[in-house]
Amino acid sequence: MLHDASILFQIAGIGIIVALIHTILKQMGKEEIAQFATLVGFIIVLLIVVNSLSDLFQQIKSVFLFQG
Amino acid sequence: MDILHIVTLGIVASVLYLILKDLHGSFAFFVVLITSVIILFFVIQQLGAIISLLQSLGERANIDNMYIRTILKIIGIAYIAELGANITKDAGLASVAAKIELAGKVFILLLAIPIITAVIDAILGFLPAV
């Protein structure tokens, strides 16, 4: 999962798209839906980041702490 | 992964950060976080070879396995605490970062207790019994 920079572009792309959606929905006057869309995008990105963070911690554990 | 890849990754991440910072602050922070995670991941993958060399050297020198294991644990704690403290500092929570560093130091000292005890025992063994 962590083998190249594609995950970086993924997150940046989600961020740009969510900001776009937020702006458009705000222009249309649907403030609540805009907030909701931002929240959903945030949760998706959080999922990706937490997954890779757990990968890193497992790696550190297996290298330094002897599978502890 | 080459050093060139890592440097390129850092530059790309800074460009993406600059773009995202004005659009949406929290996603920019996620970009920073994931960059640190990726780079540290590859560094630690390479570090495995060095660790195994260290272990084989220690076995050859007949050092107690417990000491090497403690030292490796301390290095691991230092890496994790450093990552957490730096990320937290980037997010603007300097006080939480200081607490994370404090926790890292305390846990390192806690792990070093058996070694300190062994050193004190050795010193006491040198002293003549009064």
N, CA and C atoms of all chains as a GROMACS GRO file, in nm:
protein
  594
    1MET      N    1   0.083  -0.120   0.000
    1MET     CA    2   0.000   0.000   0.000
    1MET      C    3   0.087   0.126   0.000
    2LEU      N    4   0.200   0.114   0.070
    2LEU     CA    5   0.283   0.233   0.088
    2LEU      C    6   0.399   0.235  -0.012
    3HIS      N    7   0.378   0.184  -0.133
    3HIS     CA    8   0.496   0.162  -0.214
    3HIS      C    9   0.530   0.275  -0.310
    4ASP      N   10   0.447   0.375  -0.321
    4ASP     CA   11   0.488   0.488  -0.403
    4ASP      C   12   0.411   0.612  -0.359
    5ALA      N   13   0.419   0.714  -0.443
    5ALA     CA   14   0.359   0.841  -0.404
    5ALA      C   15   0.212   0.850  -0.444
    6SER      N   16   0.154   0.739  -0.496
    6SER     CA   17   0.016   0.749  -0.547
    6SER      C   18  -0.082   0.781  -0.435
    7ILE      N   19  -0.053   0.731  -0.316
    7ILE     CA   20  -0.143   0.757  -0.203
    7ILE      C   21  -0.144   0.906  -0.170
    8LEU      N   22  -0.027   0.969  -0.190
    8LEU     CA   23  -0.017   1.115  -0.167
    8LEU      C   24  -0.108   1.190  -0.263
    9PHE      N   25  -0.100   1.152  -0.392
    9PHE     CA   26  -0.186   1.219  -0.491
    9PHE      C   27  -0.332   1.188  -0.466
   10GLN      N   28  -0.358   1.066  -0.417
   10GLN     CA   29  -0.496   1.031  -0.383
   10GLN      C   30  -0.552   1.127  -0.280
   11ILE      N   31  -0.475   1.149  -0.174
   11ILE     CA   32  -0.524   1.235  -0.067
   11ILE      C   33  -0.539   1.378  -0.115
   12ALA      N   34  -0.439   1.425  -0.191
   12ALA     CA   35  -0.447   1.562  -0.241
   12ALA      C   36  -0.566   1.579  -0.334
   13GLY      N   37  -0.590   1.475  -0.419
   13GLY     CA   38  -0.704   1.482  -0.511
   13GLY      C   39  -0.836   1.485  -0.436
   14ILE      N   40  -0.848   1.399  -0.335
   14ILE     CA   41  -0.972   1.400  -0.256
   14ILE      C   42  -0.990   1.536  -0.190
   15GLY      N   43  -0.880   1.593  -0.140
   15GLY     CA   44  -0.889   1.724  -0.075
   15GLY      C   45  -0.937   1.831  -0.171
   16ILE      N   46  -0.880   1.833  -0.293
   16ILE     CA   47  -0.919   1.936  -0.390
   16ILE      C   48  -1.064   1.919  -0.430
   17ILE      N   49  -1.106   1.793  -0.454
   17ILE     CA   50  -1.244   1.767  -0.497
   17ILE      C   51  -1.342   1.805  -0.387
   18VAL      N   52  -1.306   1.771  -0.263
   18VAL     CA   53  -1.396   1.804  -0.152
   18VAL      C   54  -1.408   1.955  -0.136
   19ALA      N   55  -1.296   2.024  -0.150
   19ALA     CA   56  -1.302   2.171  -0.140
   19ALA      C   57  -1.389   2.229  -0.250
   20LEU      N   58  -1.378   2.168  -0.372
   20LEU     CA   59  -1.460   2.213  -0.485
   20LEU      C   60  -1.608   2.192  -0.455
   21ILE      N   61  -1.641   2.071  -0.409
   21ILE     CA   62  -1.781   2.038  -0.379
   21ILE      C   63  -1.835   2.132  -0.271
   22HIS      N   64  -1.750   2.157  -0.171
   22HIS     CA   65  -1.790   2.245  -0.063
   22HIS      C   66  -1.824   2.384  -0.116
   23THR      N   67  -1.736   2.435  -0.202
   23THR     CA   68  -1.759   2.569  -0.256
   23THR      C   69  -1.886   2.575  -0.340
   24ILE      N   70  -1.905   2.473  -0.425
   24ILE     CA   71  -2.023   2.474  -0.513
   24ILE      C   72  -2.151   2.465  -0.431
   25LEU      N   73  -2.150   2.375  -0.334
   25LEU     CA   74  -2.272   2.359  -0.253
   25LEU      C   75  -2.300   2.484  -0.172
   26LYS      N   76  -2.195   2.551  -0.129
   26LYS     CA   77  -2.216   2.674  -0.052
   26LYS      C   78  -2.274   2.782  -0.142
   27GLN      N   79  -2.224   2.786  -0.268
   27GLN     CA   80  -2.278   2.884  -0.362
   27GLN      C   81  -2.425   2.859  -0.389
   28MET      N   82  -2.465   2.729  -0.389
   28MET     CA   83  -2.605   2.697  -0.412
   28MET      C   84  -2.690   2.723  -0.290
   29GLY      N   85  -2.626   2.757  -0.178
   29GLY     CA   86  -2.703   2.789  -0.059
   29GLY      C   87  -2.736   2.669   0.027
   30LYS      N   88  -2.670   2.555   0.001
   30LYS     CA   89  -2.698   2.435   0.082
   30LYS      C   90  -2.582   2.414   0.180
   31GLU      N   91  -2.589   2.493   0.286
   31GLU     CA   92  -2.476   2.494   0.380
   31GLU      C   93  -2.459   2.359   0.450
   32GLU      N   94  -2.572   2.298   0.490
   32GLU     CA   95  -2.562   2.173   0.569
   32GLU      C   96  -2.504   2.062   0.484
   33ILE      N   97  -2.551   2.053   0.359
   33ILE     CA   98  -2.501   1.947   0.272
   33ILE      C   99  -2.352   1.967   0.244
   34ALA      N  100  -2.310   2.093   0.234
   34ALA     CA  101  -2.168   2.121   0.212
   34ALA      C  102  -2.086   2.072   0.330
   35GLN      N  103  -2.133   2.101   0.450
   35GLN     CA  104  -2.062   2.052   0.569
   35GLN      C  105  -2.056   1.900   0.571
   36PHE      N  106  -2.167   1.838   0.532
   36PHE     CA  107  -2.174   1.692   0.534
   36PHE      C  108  -2.076   1.631   0.433
   37ALA      N  109  -2.069   1.692   0.314
   37ALA     CA  110  -1.976   1.642   0.212
   37ALA      C  111  -1.832   1.654   0.261
   38THR      N  112  -1.801   1.766   0.326
   38THR     CA  113  -1.666   1.783   0.381
   38THR      C  114  -1.636   1.676   0.484
   39LEU      N  115  -1.736   1.649   0.568
   39LEU     CA  116  -1.716   1.548   0.672
   39LEU      C  117  -1.689   1.410   0.612
   40VAL      N  118  -1.766   1.376   0.508
   40VAL     CA  119  -1.748   1.244   0.445
   40VAL      C  120  -1.610   1.233   0.382
   41GLY      N  121  -1.568   1.339   0.311
   41GLY     CA  122  -1.434   1.337   0.252
   41GLY      C  123  -1.327   1.324   0.358
   42PHE      N  124  -1.348   1.395   0.467
   42PHE     CA  125  -1.252   1.388   0.579
   42PHE      C  126  -1.241   1.247   0.632
   43ILE      N  127  -1.356   1.180   0.646
   43ILE     CA  128  -1.354   1.045   0.702
   43ILE      C  129  -1.284   0.949   0.607
   44ILE      N  130  -1.307   0.966   0.475
   44ILE     CA  131  -1.241   0.877   0.378
   44ILE      C  132  -1.089   0.892   0.388
   45VAL      N  133  -1.044   1.019   0.391
   45VAL     CA  134  -0.899   1.042   0.398
   45VAL      C  135  -0.844   0.988   0.530
   46LEU      N  136  -0.921   1.008   0.637
   46LEU     CA  137  -0.876   0.959   0.768
   46LEU      C  138  -0.859   0.808   0.765
   47LEU      N  139  -0.948   0.738   0.695
   47LEU     CA  140  -0.939   0.593   0.683
   47LEU      C  141  -0.807   0.553   0.616
   48ILE      N  142  -0.776   0.621   0.503
   48ILE     CA  143  -0.651   0.589   0.432
   48ILE      C  144  -0.531   0.613   0.523
   49VAL      N  145  -0.532   0.730   0.588
   49VAL     CA  146  -0.415   0.767   0.668
   49VAL      C  147  -0.398   0.672   0.786
   50VAL      N  148  -0.509   0.638   0.852
   50VAL     CA  149  -0.497   0.550   0.968
   50VAL      C  150  -0.451   0.412   0.926
   51ASN      N  151  -0.496   0.364   0.809
   51ASN     CA  152  -0.448   0.236   0.759
   51ASN      C  153  -0.297   0.235   0.742
   52SER      N  154  -0.245   0.340   0.676
   52SER     CA  155  -0.101   0.340   0.651
   52SER      C  156  -0.024   0.362   0.780
   53LEU      N  157  -0.084   0.438   0.874
   53LEU     CA  158  -0.018   0.458   1.003
   53LEU      C  159  -0.007   0.325   1.077
   54SER      N  160  -0.111   0.244   1.067
   54SER     CA  161  -0.106   0.114   1.134
   54SER      C  162  -0.003   0.024   1.067
   55ASP      N  163   0.010   0.034   0.933
   55ASP     CA  164   0.115  -0.040   0.864
   55ASP      C  165   0.252  -0.003   0.919
   56LEU      N  166   0.273   0.130   0.934
   56LEU     CA  167   0.403   0.177   0.983
   56LEU      C  168   0.429   0.124   1.123
   57PHE      N  169   0.326   0.130   1.209
   57PHE     CA  170   0.348   0.086   1.347
   57PHE      C  171   0.375  -0.064   1.353
   58GLN      N  172   0.308  -0.140   1.267
   58GLN     CA  173   0.336  -0.284   1.264
   58GLN      C  174   0.481  -0.309   1.222
   59GLN      N  175   0.525  -0.228   1.123
   59GLN     CA  176   0.662  -0.244   1.074
   59GLN      C  177   0.762  -0.213   1.185
   60ILE      N  178   0.738  -0.102   1.256
   60ILE     CA  179   0.828  -0.065   1.366
   60ILE      C  180   0.829  -0.173   1.472
   61LYS      N  181   0.711  -0.226   1.502
   61LYS     CA  182   0.702  -0.332   1.602
   61LYS      C  183   0.783  -0.453   1.560
   62SER      N  184   0.768  -0.494   1.433
   62SER     CA  185   0.834  -0.617   1.392
   62SER      C  186   0.985  -0.598   1.381
   63VAL      N  187   1.030  -0.474   1.354
   63VAL     CA  188   1.174  -0.453   1.342
   63VAL      C  189   1.237  -0.435   1.481
   64PHE      N  190   1.176  -0.350   1.564
   64PHE     CA  191   1.244  -0.314   1.689
   64PHE      C  192   1.199  -0.398   1.807
   65LEU      N  193   1.072  -0.433   1.811
   65LEU     CA  194   1.021  -0.492   1.934
   65LEU      C  195   1.005  -0.643   1.924
   66PHE      N  196   1.056  -0.705   1.819
   66PHE     CA  197   1.055  -0.851   1.807
   66PHE      C  198   0.915  -0.907   1.812
   67GLN      N  199   0.833  -0.860   1.723
   67GLN     CA  200   0.694  -0.909   1.710
   67GLN      C  201   0.617  -0.900   1.839
   68GLY      N  202   0.652  -0.802   1.922
   68GLY     CA  203   0.588  -0.795   2.054
   68GLY      C  204   0.457  -0.726   2.054
   69MET      N  205   1.376   0.172  -0.196
   69MET     CA  206   1.353   0.306  -0.250
   69MET      C  207   1.480   0.389  -0.240
   70ASP      N  208   1.508   0.458  -0.344
   70ASP     CA  209   1.630   0.538  -0.350
   70ASP      C  210   1.617   0.664  -0.267
   71ILE      N  211   1.731   0.726  -0.247
   71ILE     CA  212   1.726   0.857  -0.180
   71ILE      C  213   1.661   0.960  -0.272
   72LEU      N  214   1.681   0.940  -0.403
   72LEU     CA  215   1.620   1.032  -0.500
   72LEU      C  216   1.468   1.026  -0.491
   73HIS      N  217   1.416   0.903  -0.473
   73HIS     CA  218   1.271   0.889  -0.462
   73HIS      C  219   1.219   0.962  -0.340
   74ILE      N  220   1.293   0.949  -0.230
   74ILE     CA  221   1.245   1.012  -0.106
   74ILE      C  222   1.247   1.163  -0.119
   75VAL      N  223   1.356   1.215  -0.179
   75VAL     CA  224   1.363   1.360  -0.196
   75VAL      C  225   1.253   1.411  -0.288
   76THR      N  226   1.230   1.336  -0.396
   76THR     CA  227   1.122   1.375  -0.488
   76THR      C  228   0.987   1.371  -0.419
   77LEU      N  229   0.969   1.268  -0.338
   77LEU     CA  230   0.844   1.257  -0.262
   77LEU      C  231   0.824   1.379  -0.172
   78GLY      N  232   0.932   1.422  -0.106
   78GLY     CA  233   0.922   1.539  -0.019
   78GLY      C  234   0.886   1.664  -0.097
   79ILE      N  235   0.948   1.680  -0.214
   79ILE     CA  236   0.920   1.802  -0.293
   79ILE      C  237   0.776   1.802  -0.343
   80VAL      N  238   0.732   1.684  -0.392
   80VAL     CA  239   0.593   1.674  -0.440
   80VAL      C  240   0.496   1.703  -0.326
   81ALA      N  241   0.529   1.649  -0.208
   81ALA     CA  242   0.441   1.671  -0.093
   81ALA      C  243   0.435   1.818  -0.056
   82SER      N  244   0.548   1.889  -0.066
   82SER     CA  245   0.543   2.031  -0.030
   82SER      C  246   0.460   2.110  -0.131
   83VAL      N  247   0.471   2.072  -0.259
   83VAL     CA  248   0.390   2.142  -0.359
   83VAL      C  249   0.241   2.118  -0.333
   84LEU      N  250   0.206   1.989  -0.308
   84LEU     CA  251   0.066   1.958  -0.279
   84LEU      C  252   0.017   2.029  -0.154
   85TYR      N  253   0.107   2.040  -0.056
   85TYR     CA  254   0.071   2.110   0.068
   85TYR      C  255   0.040   2.255   0.041
   86LEU      N  256   0.124   2.318  -0.042
   86LEU     CA  257   0.102   2.460  -0.072
   86LEU      C  258  -0.030   2.480  -0.147
   87ILE      N  259  -0.064   2.384  -0.236
   87ILE     CA  260  -0.191   2.396  -0.308
   87ILE      C  261  -0.309   2.379  -0.212
   88LEU      N  262  -0.297   2.277  -0.126
   88LEU     CA  263  -0.412   2.240  -0.043
   88LEU      C  264  -0.431   2.332   0.077
   89LYS      N  265  -0.325   2.404   0.114
   89LYS     CA  266  -0.331   2.482   0.238
   89LYS      C  267  -0.442   2.587   0.231
   90ASP      N  268  -0.455   2.650   0.114
   90ASP     CA  269  -0.556   2.755   0.101
   90ASP      C  270  -0.694   2.697   0.079
   91LEU      N  271  -0.699   2.578   0.013
   91LEU     CA  272  -0.830   2.519  -0.015
   91LEU      C  273  -0.892   2.461   0.112
   92HIS      N  274  -0.813   2.376   0.179
   92HIS     CA  275  -0.868   2.304   0.293
   92HIS      C  276  -0.755   2.266   0.386
   93GLY      N  277  -0.752   2.326   0.504
   93GLY     CA  278  -0.637   2.311   0.592
   93GLY      C  279  -0.613   2.169   0.640
   94SER      N  280  -0.722   2.097   0.674
   94SER     CA  281  -0.703   1.966   0.734
   94SER      C  282  -0.647   1.865   0.635
   95PHE      N  283  -0.687   1.877   0.508
   95PHE     CA  284  -0.632   1.784   0.408
   95PHE      C  285  -0.483   1.811   0.386
   96ALA      N  286  -0.444   1.937   0.396
   96ALA     CA  287  -0.302   1.968   0.385
   96ALA      C  288  -0.225   1.899   0.497
   97PHE      N  289  -0.285   1.900   0.616
   97PHE     CA  290  -0.219   1.831   0.727
   97PHE      C  291  -0.208   1.681   0.702
   98PHE      N  292  -0.313   1.624   0.639
   98PHE     CA  293  -0.306   1.481   0.608
   98PHE      C  294  -0.194   1.452   0.509
   99VAL      N  295  -0.174   1.542   0.413
   99VAL     CA  296  -0.064   1.523   0.318
   99VAL      C  297   0.069   1.518   0.391
  100VAL      N  298   0.087   1.610   0.486
  100VAL     CA  299   0.212   1.610   0.564
  100VAL      C  300   0.227   1.480   0.640
  101LEU      N  301   0.119   1.438   0.703
  101LEU     CA  302   0.124   1.316   0.785
  101LEU      C  303   0.160   1.194   0.700
  102ILE      N  304   0.093   1.180   0.585
  102ILE     CA  305   0.115   1.060   0.505
  102ILE      C  306   0.256   1.062   0.446
  103THR      N  307   0.310   1.182   0.418
  103THR     CA  308   0.448   1.187   0.368
  103THR      C  309   0.546   1.138   0.473
  104SER      N  310   0.528   1.185   0.596
  104SER     CA  311   0.617   1.138   0.702
  104SER      C  312   0.606   0.988   0.719
  105VAL      N  313   0.483   0.937   0.713
  105VAL     CA  314   0.463   0.794   0.733
  105VAL      C  315   0.532   0.713   0.623
  106ILE      N  316   0.517   0.757   0.498
  106ILE     CA  317   0.578   0.682   0.388
  106ILE      C  318   0.730   0.681   0.401
  107ILE      N  319   0.788   0.800   0.427
  107ILE     CA  320   0.934   0.807   0.433
  107ILE      C  321   0.986   0.723   0.549
  108LEU      N  322   0.922   0.735   0.665
  108LEU     CA  323   0.967   0.657   0.780
  108LEU      C  324   0.952   0.508   0.755
  109PHE      N  325   0.845   0.470   0.685
  109PHE     CA  326   0.823   0.329   0.652
  109PHE      C  327   0.941   0.272   0.575
  110PHE      N  328   0.986   0.347   0.473
  110PHE     CA  329   1.096   0.294   0.393
  110PHE      C  330   1.227   0.295   0.469
  111VAL      N  331   1.247   0.399   0.550
  111VAL     CA  332   1.370   0.402   0.629
  111VAL      C  333   1.375   0.283   0.723
  112ILE      N  334   1.263   0.250   0.783
  112ILE     CA  335   1.264   0.140   0.880
  112ILE      C  336   1.277   0.006   0.811
  113GLN      N  337   1.221  -0.005   0.689
  113GLN     CA  338   1.243  -0.127   0.613
  113GLN      C  339   1.392  -0.150   0.587
  114GLN      N  340   1.464  -0.042   0.552
  114GLN     CA  341   1.607  -0.058   0.530
  114GLN      C  342   1.680  -0.085   0.659
  115LEU      N  343   1.626  -0.031   0.768
  115LEU     CA  344   1.693  -0.044   0.897
  115LEU      C  345   1.695  -0.187   0.947
  116GLY      N  346   1.602  -0.270   0.896
  116GLY     CA  347   1.596  -0.408   0.941
  116GLY      C  348   1.727  -0.482   0.918
  117ALA      N  349   1.792  -0.455   0.804
  117ALA     CA  350   1.919  -0.522   0.775
  117ALA      C  351   2.025  -0.484   0.878
  118ILE      N  352   2.030  -0.354   0.913
  118ILE     CA  353   2.130  -0.308   1.010
  118ILE      C  354   2.104  -0.373   1.146
  119ILE      N  355   1.975  -0.383   1.179
  119ILE     CA  356   1.941  -0.442   1.308
  119ILE      C  357   1.986  -0.587   1.315
  120SER      N  358   1.965  -0.661   1.206
  120SER     CA  359   2.005  -0.802   1.209
  120SER      C  360   2.156  -0.815   1.218
  121LEU      N  361   2.229  -0.722   1.152
  121LEU     CA  362   2.376  -0.722   1.166
  121LEU      C  363   2.416  -0.700   1.311
  122LEU      N  364   2.348  -0.604   1.375
  122LEU     CA  365   2.377  -0.573   1.515
  122LEU      C  366   2.354  -0.695   1.602
  123GLN      N  367   2.244  -0.765   1.572
  123GLN     CA  368   2.212  -0.883   1.653
  123GLN      C  369   2.316  -0.992   1.636
  124SER      N  370   2.358  -1.014   1.510
  124SER     CA  371   2.456  -1.121   1.490
  124SER      C  372   2.589  -1.084   1.554
  125LEU      N  373   2.625  -0.956   1.550
  125LEU     CA  374   2.748  -0.912   1.617
  125LEU      C  375   2.739  -0.938   1.767
  126GLY      N  376   2.622  -0.906   1.824
  126GLY     CA  377   2.606  -0.926   1.966
  126GLY      C  378   2.613  -1.073   2.004
  127GLU      N  379   2.555  -1.160   1.918
  127GLU     CA  380   2.563  -1.303   1.947
  127GLU      C  381   2.707  -1.352   1.939
  128ARG      N  382   2.781  -1.296   1.844
  128ARG     CA  383   2.920  -1.339   1.832
  128ARG      C  384   3.002  -1.296   1.953
  129ALA      N  385   2.968  -1.177   2.007
  129ALA     CA  386   3.045  -1.126   2.120
  129ALA      C  387   2.992  -1.179   2.252
  130ASN      N  388   2.895  -1.271   2.246
  130ASN     CA  389   2.840  -1.332   2.367
  130ASN      C  390   2.777  -1.231   2.462
  131ILE      N  391   2.716  -1.129   2.404
  131ILE     CA  392   2.645  -1.033   2.488
  131ILE      C  393   2.507  -1.091   2.518
  132ASP      N  394   2.461  -1.067   2.639
  132ASP     CA  395   2.329  -1.115   2.678
  132ASP      C  396   2.224  -1.055   2.584
  133ASN      N  397   2.134  -1.142   2.537
  133ASN     CA  398   2.035  -1.100   2.438
  133ASN      C  399   1.943  -0.992   2.493
  134MET      N  400   1.927  -0.994   2.624
  134MET     CA  401   1.835  -0.899   2.687
  134MET      C  402   1.879  -0.754   2.666
  135TYR      N  403   2.010  -0.731   2.670
  135TYR     CA  404   2.059  -0.594   2.655
  135TYR      C  405   2.032  -0.540   2.515
  136ILE      N  406   2.063  -0.622   2.414
  136ILE     CA  407   2.043  -0.578   2.276
  136ILE      C  408   1.895  -0.553   2.250
  137ARG      N  409   1.812  -0.644   2.304
  137ARG     CA  410   1.668  -0.628   2.284
  137ARG      C  411   1.620  -0.497   2.347
  138THR      N  412   1.672  -0.466   2.467
  138THR     CA  413   1.631  -0.341   2.533
  138THR      C  414   1.673  -0.220   2.450
  139ILE      N  415   1.795  -0.225   2.397
  139ILE     CA  416   1.843  -0.110   2.320
  139ILE      C  417   1.757  -0.092   2.195
  140LEU      N  418   1.723  -0.203   2.130
  140LEU     CA  419   1.640  -0.192   2.009
  140LEU      C  420   1.503  -0.137   2.043
  141LYS      N  421   1.448  -0.182   2.157
  141LYS     CA  422   1.318  -0.129   2.198
  141LYS      C  423   1.327   0.021   2.222
  142ILE      N  424   1.437   0.064   2.282
  142ILE     CA  425   1.454   0.207   2.311
  142ILE      C  426   1.460   0.286   2.180
  143ILE      N  427   1.532   0.230   2.080
  143ILE     CA  428   1.539   0.301   1.952
  143ILE      C  429   1.402   0.310   1.888
  144GLY      N  430   1.324   0.199   1.896
  144GLY     CA  431   1.190   0.201   1.840
  144GLY      C  432   1.101   0.304   1.906
  145ILE      N  433   1.107   0.311   2.038
  145ILE     CA  434   1.027   0.410   2.111
  145ILE      C  435   1.069   0.550   2.070
  146ALA      N  436   1.200   0.571   2.052
  146ALA     CA  437   1.247   0.704   2.013
  146ALA      C  438   1.192   0.743   1.876
  147TYR      N  439   1.190   0.647   1.781
  147TYR     CA  440   1.138   0.679   1.648
  147TYR      C  441   0.991   0.714   1.654
  148ILE      N  442   0.913   0.631   1.725
  148ILE     CA  443   0.768   0.656   1.730
  148ILE      C  444   0.739   0.789   1.798
  149ALA      N  445   0.808   0.815   1.909
  149ALA     CA  446   0.782   0.939   1.983
  149ALA      C  447   0.820   1.060   1.899
  150GLU      N  448   0.930   1.047   1.826
  150GLU     CA  449   0.975   1.158   1.742
  150GLU      C  450   0.872   1.188   1.633
  151LEU      N  451   0.822   1.082   1.568
  151LEU     CA  452   0.720   1.100   1.464
  151LEU      C  453   0.597   1.170   1.522
  152GLY      N  454   0.549   1.118   1.635
  152GLY     CA  455   0.429   1.175   1.694
  152GLY      C  456   0.448   1.319   1.735
  153ALA      N  457   0.563   1.347   1.796
  153ALA     CA  458   0.588   1.484   1.844
  153ALA      C  459   0.598   1.581   1.726
  154ASN      N  460   0.667   1.539   1.620
  154ASN     CA  461   0.683   1.630   1.506
  154ASN      C  462   0.551   1.656   1.436
  155ILE      N  463   0.469   1.549   1.420
  155ILE     CA  464   0.340   1.567   1.354
  155ILE      C  465   0.252   1.659   1.438
  156THR      N  466   0.252   1.636   1.569
  156THR     CA  467   0.170   1.719   1.656
  156THR      C  468   0.217   1.864   1.654
  157LYS      N  469   0.348   1.882   1.648
  157LYS     CA  470   0.400   2.019   1.642
  157LYS      C  471   0.360   2.087   1.511
  158ASP      N  472   0.360   2.009   1.401
  158ASP     CA  473   0.319   2.065   1.272
  158ASP      C  474   0.174   2.109   1.276
  159ALA      N  475   0.092   2.035   1.351
  159ALA     CA  476  -0.049   2.072   1.359
  159ALA      C  477  -0.070   2.192   1.450
  160GLY      N  478   0.036   2.237   1.516
  160GLY     CA  479   0.025   2.356   1.599
  160GLY      C  480   0.004   2.330   1.746
  161LEU      N  481   0.016   2.205   1.788
  161LEU     CA  482  -0.005   2.171   1.928
  161LEU      C  483   0.130   2.148   1.996
  162ALA      N  484   0.201   2.256   2.019
  162ALA     CA  485   0.338   2.241   2.071
  162ALA      C  486   0.339   2.180   2.210
  163SER      N  487   0.238   2.211   2.290
  163SER     CA  488   0.238   2.159   2.427
  163SER      C  489   0.215   2.009   2.429
  164VAL      N  490   0.125   1.962   2.341
  164VAL     CA  491   0.102   1.817   2.333
  164VAL      C  492   0.229   1.747   2.284
  165ALA      N  493   0.299   1.812   2.189
  165ALA     CA  494   0.423   1.754   2.139
  165ALA      C  495   0.525   1.740   2.252
  166ALA      N  496   0.531   1.842   2.337
  166ALA     CA  497   0.624   1.834   2.450
  166ALA      C  498   0.587   1.720   2.543
  167LYS      N  499   0.456   1.699   2.562
  167LYS     CA  500   0.415   1.588   2.649
  167LYS      C  501   0.449   1.454   2.586
  168ILE      N  502   0.434   1.443   2.454
  168ILE     CA  503   0.470   1.317   2.388
  168ILE      C  504   0.619   1.288   2.404
  169GLU      N  505   0.699   1.394   2.391
  169GLU     CA  506   0.843   1.374   2.409
  169GLU      C  507   0.874   1.333   2.552
  170LEU      N  508   0.804   1.395   2.647
  170LEU     CA  509   0.824   1.358   2.787
  170LEU      C  510   0.789   1.212   2.810
  171ALA      N  511   0.677   1.169   2.751
  171ALA     CA  512   0.636   1.029   2.767
  171ALA      C  513   0.739   0.936   2.708
  172GLY      N  514   0.794   0.973   2.591
  172GLY     CA  515   0.898   0.890   2.531
  172GLY      C  516   1.019   0.877   2.621
  173LYS      N  517   1.061   0.991   2.681
  173LYS     CA  518   1.178   0.985   2.770
  173LYS      C  519   1.150   0.897   2.891
  174VAL      N  520   1.030   0.912   2.947
  174VAL     CA  521   0.997   0.834   3.066
  174VAL      C  522   0.995   0.685   3.035
  175PHE      N  523   0.938   0.648   2.919
  175PHE     CA  524   0.932   0.506   2.886
  175PHE      C  525   1.070   0.450   2.856
  176ILE      N  526   1.155   0.533   2.794
  176ILE     CA  527   1.292   0.487   2.770
  176ILE      C  528   1.363   0.460   2.901
  177LEU      N  529   1.346   0.552   2.997
  177LEU     CA  530   1.409   0.533   3.128
  177LEU      C  531   1.354   0.410   3.196
  178LEU      N  532   1.224   0.387   3.178
  178LEU     CA  533   1.159   0.269   3.239
  178LEU      C  534   1.219   0.142   3.182
  179LEU      N  535   1.245   0.143   3.049
  179LEU     CA  536   1.302   0.023   2.988
  179LEU      C  537   1.446   0.002   3.030
  180ALA      N  538   1.513   0.113   3.067
  180ALA     CA  539   1.654   0.103   3.100
  180ALA      C  540   1.677   0.060   3.243
  181ILE      N  541   1.571   0.043   3.320
  181ILE     CA  542   1.587   0.009   3.462
  181ILE      C  543   1.668  -0.120   3.483
  182PRO      N  544   1.641  -0.230   3.409
  182PRO     CA  545   1.722  -0.352   3.433
  182PRO      C  546   1.871  -0.329   3.404
  183ILE      N  547   1.900  -0.249   3.300
  183ILE     CA  548   2.041  -0.224   3.268
  183ILE      C  549   2.107  -0.144   3.379
  184ILE      N  550   2.036  -0.041   3.428
  184ILE     CA  551   2.093   0.041   3.535
  184ILE      C  552   2.116  -0.045   3.659
  185THR      N  553   2.020  -0.133   3.687
  185THR     CA  554   2.036  -0.222   3.802
  185THR      C  555   2.158  -0.312   3.785
  186ALA      N  556   2.177  -0.362   3.664
  186ALA     CA  557   2.293  -0.449   3.639
  186ALA      C  558   2.423  -0.373   3.659
  187VAL      N  559   2.425  -0.246   3.611
  187VAL     CA  560   2.548  -0.166   3.626
  187VAL      C  561   2.577  -0.144   3.774
  188ILE      N  562   2.474  -0.111   3.851
  188ILE     CA  563   2.495  -0.085   3.993
  188ILE      C  564   2.540  -0.212   4.065
  189ASP      N  565   2.482  -0.327   4.024
  189ASP     CA  566   2.525  -0.453   4.084
  189ASP      C  567   2.672  -0.480   4.056
  190ALA      N  568   2.713  -0.451   3.929
  190ALA     CA  569   2.854  -0.474   3.893
  190ALA      C  570   2.946  -0.386   3.976
  191ILE      N  571   2.905  -0.258   3.993
  191ILE     CA  572   2.989  -0.166   4.072
  191ILE      C  573   2.998  -0.214   4.216
  192LEU      N  574   2.884  -0.258   4.269
  192LEU     CA  575   2.885  -0.307   4.406
  192LEU      C  576   2.970  -0.432   4.419
  193GLY      N  577   2.975  -0.512   4.313
  193GLY     CA  578   3.059  -0.631   4.317
  193GLY      C  579   3.207  -0.596   4.321
  194PHE      N  580   3.245  -0.482   4.259
  194PHE     CA  581   3.385  -0.441   4.263
  194PHE      C  582   3.427  -0.395   4.401
  195LEU      N  583   3.332  -0.332   4.470
  195LEU     CA  584   3.368  -0.276   4.601
  195LEU      C  585   3.397  -0.390   4.698
  196PRO      N  586   3.496  -0.374   4.781
  196PRO     CA  587   3.522  -0.476   4.884
  196PRO      C  588   3.413  -0.473   4.990
  197ALA      N  589   3.378  -0.590   5.038
  197ALA     CA  590   3.272  -0.598   5.138
  197ALA      C  591   3.322  -0.536   5.268
  198VAL      N  592   3.240  -0.446   5.320
  198VAL     CA  593   3.282  -0.376   5.442
  198VAL      C  594   3.233  -0.453   5.565
   0.00000   0.00000   0.00000
